[in-house]
Amino acid sequence: GNCKHHHTKLGDDLCSEKGNKKIKVLRFDNKRGYGLDPCPSLLREQFFEAYSDSFDLNSMDFFICSHPVANCELYIPFGRPIIIYAT
């Protein structure tokens, strides 16, 4: 998945055991990756609550989101443009 291309400030990719522990709210499934189930609207709300005070996310002018594009809806509550790169 694309989480191998996104790294934390410490250089850990988000799929690694170290990186995974830093991700709030989302759960990783080795077969399916990150998903919005069982309730996308609740997960979106929890994701926003968990990261609404994040300097990194709040300093962004826009989000670039790709695979899976369904997960791009996590960024809607932040009120910034979302560039969707459908792969």
Secondary structure, DSSP 8 states (H G I E B T S, - for coil): -GGGG-B-TTS-BTTSHHHHTT--S--EETTTEE---S-HHHHHHHHHHHHTT-HHHHT-S-EEE-SSGGGGGGGGGGTS-EEE---
